[in-house]
Amino acid sequence: MLTGKQKRFLRSKAHHLDPIFQVGKGGVNENMIKQIADALEARELFKVSILQNCEEDKTEVAEAFAKGTGAEVVQIIGNTLVLYKESVEKKTIQLP
């Protein structure tokens, strides 16, 4: 569980990032969760864009990713999620 200070720090780190995944009409599926888990191991922090044609609510999408990957939802702003999970092998972000 992240503290408020850690979430603020991660939001500032994620501000300049572009979304690397998009959730569309198909919604969340097992393959997407596996790909996001792999990307979290490599990057630790990234954004996911939720397209307008996505039939699921953005909070449901965030919960599905968090539950499926073990990641923390740092922020939901507009139709963009920021996810964080500490890497086992390539730890690059030092939390305050």
MARBA-3410 file (N, C-alpha, C, O; in Angstrom, 1 decimal):
96
0.8,-1.2,0.0,0.0,0.0,0.0,0.9,1.2,0.0,1.8,1.4,0.8 ~ 0.6,2.1,-0.9,1.4,3.4,-1.0,0.8,4.5,-0.1,-0.4,4.6,0.1 ~ 1.7,5.2,0.4,1.3,6.4,1.2,1.0,7.6,0.3,1.3,7.5,-0.9 ~ 0.4,8.6,0.9,0.1,9.8,0.1,1.3,10.4,-0.5,1.3,10.9,-1.7 ~ 2.4,10.5,0.3,3.6,11.1,-0.2,4.2,10.3,-1.3,4.7,10.9,-2.3
4.2,9.0,-1.3,4.7,8.1,-2.3,3.8,8.3,-3.6,4.4,8.3,-4.7 ~ 2.5,8.4,-3.4,1.7,8.6,-4.6,2.0,9.9,-5.3,2.0,10.0,-6.5 ~ 2.2,11.0,-4.5,2.5,12.3,-5.1,3.8,12.2,-5.9,3.9,12.7,-7.0 ~ 4.8,11.5,-5.3,6.1,11.3,-5.9,5.9,10.5,-7.3,6.5,10.9,-8.3 ~ 5.2,9.5,-7.3,5.0,8.7,-8.5,4.1,9.5,-9.5,4.4,9.3,-10.7
3.2,10.3,-9.1,2.4,11.1,-10.0,3.3,12.1,-10.7,3.2,12.3,-11.9 ~ 4.3,12.7,-10.0,5.2,13.6,-10.6,6.1,12.9,-11.6,6.5,13.4,-12.6 ~ 6.5,11.7,-11.3,7.4,10.9,-12.2,6.6,10.5,-13.5,7.1,10.5,-14.6 ~ 5.3,10.2,-13.3,4.5,9.7,-14.5,3.9,10.9,-15.3,3.4,10.6,-16.4 ~ 4.1,12.1,-14.9,3.5,13.2,-15.6,3.9,13.3,-17.0,3.1,13.6,-17.9
5.2,13.1,-17.3,5.7,13.2,-18.6,5.7,12.0,-19.5,6.1,12.0,-20.6 ~ 5.1,10.9,-18.9,5.1,9.6,-19.7,3.9,9.6,-20.6,2.8,10.3,-20.3 ~ 4.0,8.9,-21.7,2.9,8.7,-22.6,2.3,7.3,-22.3,3.0,6.4,-21.9 ~ 1.0,7.2,-22.5,0.3,5.8,-22.3,0.9,4.8,-23.3,1.1,5.1,-24.5 ~ 1.2,3.6,-22.8,1.8,2.6,-23.6,0.8,1.5,-23.9,1.1,0.6,-24.7
-0.3,1.5,-23.2,-1.4,0.5,-23.4,-2.7,1.2,-23.6,-2.9,2.3,-23.1 ~ -3.6,0.7,-24.4,-4.9,1.2,-24.6,-5.9,0.1,-24.4,-5.8,-1.0,-24.9 ~ -7.0,0.5,-23.6,-8.1,-0.5,-23.4,-9.2,0.0,-24.3,-9.7,1.1,-24.1 ~ -9.7,-0.8,-25.2,-10.8,-0.4,-26.1,-12.0,-1.2,-25.9,-12.4,-1.6,-24.8 ~ -12.7,-1.5,-27.0,-14.0,-2.1,-27.0,-14.0,-3.5,-26.3,-15.0,-3.9,-25.7
-12.9,-4.2,-26.5,-12.8,-5.6,-25.9,-12.7,-5.6,-24.4,-13.0,-6.6,-23.8 ~ -12.3,-4.5,-23.8,-12.2,-4.4,-22.4,-10.9,-5.1,-21.9,-10.0,-5.3,-22.7 ~ -10.9,-5.5,-20.7,-9.8,-6.2,-20.1,-9.9,-7.7,-20.3,-10.9,-8.3,-20.1 ~ -8.8,-8.3,-20.7,-8.7,-9.8,-20.9,-7.4,-10.3,-20.3,-6.5,-9.5,-19.9 ~ -7.3,-11.6,-20.2,-6.2,-12.3,-19.6,-4.9,-11.9,-20.3,-3.8,-11.7,-19.7
-4.9,-11.9,-21.6,-3.7,-11.6,-22.4,-3.2,-10.2,-22.1,-2.0,-10.0,-21.9 ~ -4.1,-9.2,-22.0,-3.7,-7.9,-21.7,-3.1,-7.8,-20.3,-2.1,-7.0,-20.1 ~ -3.7,-8.5,-19.3,-3.2,-8.5,-18.0,-1.8,-9.0,-17.9,-0.9,-8.5,-17.2 ~ -1.5,-10.1,-18.7,-0.2,-10.7,-18.7,0.8,-9.7,-19.3,1.9,-9.6,-18.8 ~ 0.4,-9.1,-20.4,1.3,-8.1,-21.0,1.6,-6.9,-20.1,2.8,-6.4,-20.1
0.6,-6.5,-19.4,0.8,-5.3,-18.4,1.7,-5.8,-17.3,2.6,-5.0,-16.8 ~ 1.6,-7.0,-16.8,2.4,-7.5,-15.8,3.9,-7.6,-16.2,4.8,-7.2,-15.5 ~ 4.1,-8.0,-17.4,5.5,-8.0,-18.0,6.0,-6.6,-18.1,7.2,-6.4,-17.8 ~ 5.2,-5.7,-18.6,5.7,-4.3,-18.8,6.0,-3.7,-17.4,6.9,-2.9,-17.3 ~ 5.2,-4.0,-16.4,5.4,-3.5,-15.0,6.7,-4.0,-14.5,7.5,-3.2,-13.8
7.1,-5.2,-14.8,8.4,-5.7,-14.3,9.5,-5.0,-15.0,10.6,-4.8,-14.4 ~ 9.3,-4.6,-16.2,10.4,-3.9,-17.0,10.5,-2.4,-16.6,11.6,-1.9,-16.5 ~ 9.3,-1.8,-16.5,9.3,-0.3,-16.3,8.9,0.2,-14.9,9.3,1.3,-14.6 ~ 8.2,-0.6,-14.2,7.7,-0.2,-12.8,6.5,0.8,-12.8,5.6,0.7,-12.0 ~ 6.6,1.8,-13.7,5.6,2.8,-13.7,5.2,3.2,-15.1,6.0,3.5,-15.9
3.9,3.2,-15.4,3.5,3.6,-16.7,2.0,4.0,-16.7,1.3,3.8,-15.8 ~ 1.6,4.5,-17.9,0.2,5.0,-18.0,-0.6,4.0,-19.0,0.0,3.4,-19.9 ~ -1.9,3.9,-18.7,-2.8,3.1,-19.6,-3.9,4.0,-20.0,-4.5,4.7,-19.1 ~ -4.2,4.1,-21.3,-5.3,5.0,-21.8,-6.5,4.1,-22.0,-6.5,3.0,-22.5 ~ -7.6,4.6,-21.5,-8.9,4.0,-21.7,-9.7,4.7,-22.8,-10.0,5.9,-22.7
-9.9,4.0,-23.9,-10.6,4.7,-25.0,-12.1,4.9,-24.8,-12.7,4.2,-23.9 ~ -12.7,5.8,-25.5,-14.1,6.1,-25.3,-15.0,5.0,-25.6,-16.1,4.9,-25.0 ~ -14.6,4.1,-26.5,-15.5,2.9,-26.8,-15.4,1.8,-25.9,-16.0,0.7,-26.1 ~ -14.6,1.9,-24.8,-14.5,0.9,-23.8,-15.8,0.8,-23.0,-16.4,1.8,-22.6 ~ -16.4,-0.4,-22.9,-17.7,-0.6,-22.3,-17.6,-0.7,-20.8,-18.6,-0.5,-20.1
-16.4,-0.9,-20.3,-16.3,-1.0,-18.8,-15.9,0.4,-18.2,-15.4,1.2,-18.9 ~ -16.3,0.6,-17.0,-16.0,1.8,-16.3,-14.5,1.9,-16.0,-13.9,0.8,-15.8 ~ -13.9,3.1,-15.9,-12.5,3.2,-15.7,-12.0,2.7,-14.3,-10.9,2.2,-14.2 ~ -12.9,2.8,-13.3,-12.5,2.2,-12.0,-12.5,0.7,-12.0,-11.7,0.1,-11.4 ~ -13.4,0.1,-12.8,-13.4,-1.4,-12.9,-12.2,-1.8,-13.7,-11.6,-2.9,-13.3
-11.8,-1.1,-14.7,-10.6,-1.4,-15.4,-9.4,-1.4,-14.5,-8.5,-2.2,-14.5 ~ -9.3,-0.3,-13.7,-8.2,-0.1,-12.8,-8.1,-1.2,-11.8,-7.0,-1.8,-11.5 ~ -9.3,-1.6,-11.2,-9.3,-2.7,-10.2,-8.9,-4.0,-10.9,-8.2,-4.8,-10.2 ~ -9.3,-4.3,-12.1,-9.0,-5.5,-12.8,-7.5,-5.6,-13.0,-6.9,-6.6,-12.8 ~ -6.8,-4.5,-13.4,-5.4,-4.5,-13.6,-4.7,-4.6,-12.3,-3.7,-5.4,-12.2
-5.1,-3.9,-11.2,-4.5,-4.0,-9.9,-4.6,-5.4,-9.4,-3.6,-6.0,-8.8 ~ -5.7,-6.1,-9.5,-5.9,-7.4,-8.9,-5.1,-8.4,-9.8,-4.5,-9.3,-9.2 ~ -5.2,-8.3,-11.1,-4.5,-9.3,-12.0,-3.0,-9.2,-12.0,-2.4,-10.2,-12.1 ~ -2.5,-8.0,-11.7,-1.0,-7.9,-11.8,-0.4,-7.7,-10.4,0.9,-7.8,-10.3 ~ -1.1,-7.4,-9.4,-0.6,-7.0,-8.1,0.0,-5.6,-8.0,0.8,-5.3,-7.2
-0.4,-4.8,-9.0,0.1,-3.4,-9.0,-0.8,-2.5,-8.2,-1.9,-2.8,-7.7 ~ -0.2,-1.3,-8.0,-1.0,-0.2,-7.3,-1.5,0.8,-8.3,-0.8,1.1,-9.2 ~ -2.7,1.2,-8.1,-3.2,2.3,-8.9,-2.8,3.6,-8.3,-3.3,3.9,-7.2 ~ -1.9,4.3,-9.0,-1.4,5.6,-8.4,-2.5,6.7,-8.6,-2.7,7.5,-7.7 ~ -3.0,6.7,-9.8,-3.9,7.8,-10.2,-4.9,7.4,-11.3,-4.5,6.7,-12.2
-6.1,7.9,-11.2,-7.0,7.8,-12.4,-7.4,9.3,-12.7,-8.1,9.9,-11.9 ~ -6.9,9.7,-13.8,-7.3,11.1,-14.2,-7.8,11.1,-15.6,-7.1,10.7,-16.6 ~ -9.0,11.6,-15.8,-9.7,11.5,-17.1,-9.8,10.1,-17.5,-10.4,9.3,-16.7 ~ -9.4,9.7,-18.6,-9.4,8.3,-19.1,-8.0,7.7,-19.1,-7.7,6.8,-19.9 ~ -7.2,8.1,-18.2,-5.8,7.6,-18.1,-5.6,7.1,-16.7,-5.9,7.7,-15.7
-5.0,5.9,-16.6,-4.6,5.3,-15.3,-3.1,5.3,-15.2,-2.4,5.2,-16.2 ~ -2.6,5.5,-14.0,-1.2,5.4,-13.7,-1.0,4.2,-12.8,-1.6,4.1,-11.7 ~ -0.2,3.2,-13.3,0.0,2.0,-12.5,1.5,1.9,-12.0,2.4,2.3,-12.7 ~ 1.7,1.3,-10.8,3.0,1.1,-10.3,3.1,-0.2,-9.6,2.2,-0.7,-8.9 ~ 4.2,-0.9,-9.9,4.6,-2.1,-9.2,6.1,-2.2,-9.1,6.8,-2.1,-10.1
6.6,-2.4,-7.9,8.1,-2.5,-7.7,8.6,-3.7,-8.5,8.1,-4.8,-8.3 ~ 9.7,-3.5,-9.2,10.3,-4.6,-10.0,11.1,-5.5,-9.1,11.7,-5.0,-8.1 ~ 11.1,-6.7,-9.4,11.9,-7.7,-8.6,13.3,-7.6,-9.0,14.2,-7.6,-8.2 ~ 13.6,-7.5,-10.3,15.0,-7.6,-10.8,15.6,-6.2,-11.2,16.7,-6.0,-10.9 ~ 14.8,-5.3,-11.7,15.3,-4.0,-12.2,14.7,-2.9,-11.5,14.0,-2.0,-12.1
14.9,-2.8,-10.2,14.4,-1.7,-9.4,15.1,-0.4,-9.7,16.3,-0.3,-9.4 ~ 14.3,0.6,-10.3,14.9,1.8,-10.7,14.3,3.0,-9.9,15.0,4.0,-9.7 ~ 13.1,2.9,-9.4,12.5,4.0,-8.7,12.6,3.8,-7.2,12.2,2.8,-6.7 ~ 13.2,4.8,-6.6,13.4,4.7,-5.1,12.2,5.6,-4.5,12.2,6.8,-4.7 ~ 11.3,5.0,-3.8,10.2,5.7,-3.2,10.7,6.4,-1.9,11.6,5.9,-1.2
10.1,7.6,-1.7,10.5,8.4,-0.5,10.0,7.7,0.8,10.2,8.2,1.9
END
